Amino acid sequence: MFLLWLNKLIIQNTLNMHKKLLLTSFLLLLLVKISGQSKEKIIDDYFNALAKNQQFSGNVLVVDNNKIVYERSFGFSDHVIKAPNTPDITFPIASISKIFTATAILQLKEKGLLKITDPVTEYLSGFPYPEIKIRHLLSHTSGLPPYNAFFDKEQKENPDKVFTNEDFLPGVIANKQPLVYQPGEKGNYDNINYLILALIVEKVSGISYEKYIKRNILRPAKMKETVLFPLPEQFNRAEIKNFAFPHIYLHLYDDNPVKSNSIPYVKEYWHSYAFRGFADYISTIRDLWKFDKALYDNTLLKQETLEEAFVPVKLNNGKNNPDEFGLGWEIEKDSTMGKLVYHSGAAMGLSSNILRNVTKHQTVILFDNAHFNAHENATKVMMLLNRKKVDTPKKNIAKIYGNILLNKGATEARETLESLRKDTLNYYLSENEMNTLGYDFMGNNNPYHLPEKHFYKQAVETLKTNVDLFPNSWNAFDSYAEALLENGQKEEAIKMYQKSVELNPDNENGKKVLEGLLRKKN
């Protein structure tokens, strides 16, 4: 009997142990699942708020240790016909193309076909800057002026001419310009550096830039949806299949963006300049992830080469380039989440970013075809991925105010502003945004060279509201005075300039304008 009882006890204890193990395993699995859902939900909440606020239109992919944490599309590939963005749609990646060019140069270095310390003249005969080395080009420390400095004169004389890479070296030799600074002395990001690198790739490899990138980067990484599609073609074609068109909000008070290629200035600029090497590719979020994976598994470059590329290049004085540029990559100064390297892309109405946490094997790829803040958003997503606090996106009151002011009048606009100010959880009010709105109404904020629109009455009302909201800001009073003057209200403008100078005696421009007004008055 005792043995029977003991056997039953052992069996019961074993069953209880199995139940506890099963329960523990279930709870652990549930915890992992909840944790995963929590990360996804936090990121989703962030993008839902952005999209609701008209602050994001595009695709996003978030990867943690080679597993997709989050992938979604928002907004429209064509805002005019309301065609939605989808995960498989191709986006212009603009200057993210530069990391392909940098990878090509570093591959040629690994093969012993060039050294990054070599002068450019060793590969491009006649290049008139013998002091510039390949390293300077990779890190944007060459001191070269923008490429249009060499060609603008000829472009004005021959407006139908399209300048290509074949024109570059002869044009630079014939119209040599002074360097902005000595190579390695400072840093300034400029496309010209990567145009020259593309020429070096062709010279050393003996094949075209496009063929080299396809054979040595896209094909090994299995990137079948990434193709060279020059910016002039992107900006000068009305219809492109499965393509996210860049869009622009022409004014802060606008509700709907327009296609960038509908703006004459944009079309004209990209008609003239068809240089390659810095902004030519289109891709999908999944295809760019393949590039990311090919870097992690060293399909494209050796690990020691990547580690060298991810270190900020030193200037001549021994200090880091303030932009923290390495060899083709920019490095985040804040390393509290790990080592972050990235590259952004931007064009008229387009913003893209690939942000890589090489310490934790995390990647954020983000395309936006109606805004200019992809890197800012990618950084915030990386923070969310690493359990750091990020403020919920808020709506811009200045934008809402401006739209109502233009369409419904001052009374309703002011009432709406006062009401929304109370909801600090969902809305924000900025002195600078209100100031920008005022100048937008005056027609002074016109980066796209459009026929000017002047809404002086609305400008005066906006900037008057701004001084009411920020009564201690000398700049608010200075801007209000300028709007009054533009609207023919000289007496009131004098008072506002006086108030501005009173608040800031160092406002030299305000004092100068005020002196001129008082002189004419007397």
Secondary structure, 3 states (H helix, E strand, C coil): CHHHHHHHHHHHHHHHHHHHHHHHHHHHHHHHHHHHHHHHHHHHHHHHHHHHCCCCCEEEEEEECCEEEEEEECCEEECCCCEECCCCCEEECHHHHHHHHHHHHHHHHHCCCCCCCCEHHHCCCCCCCCCCEHHHHHCCCCCCCCCHHHHHHHHHHCCCCCECHHHHHHHHHHCCCCCCCCCCCCCCCCCHHHHHHHHHHHHHHCCCHHHHHHHHHHCCCCCCCCEECCHHHHHCCCCCCCECCCEECCCCCCCCCEEHHHCHHHHHHHHHECCCCCCCEEECHHHHHHHHHHHHCCCCCCHHHHHHHCCCCECCCCCECCCCECCCCEECCCCCCCCEEEEEEEECCEEEEEEEECCCCEEEEEEECCCCCHHHHHHHHHHHHCCCCCCCCCEEHHHHHHHHHHHHCHHHHHHHHHHHHCCCCCEECCHHHHHHHHHHHHCCCCCCCCCCCCCHHHHHHHHHHHHHHCCCCHHHHHHHHHHHHHCCCHHHHHHHHHHHHHHCCCCHHHHHHHHHHHHHHC
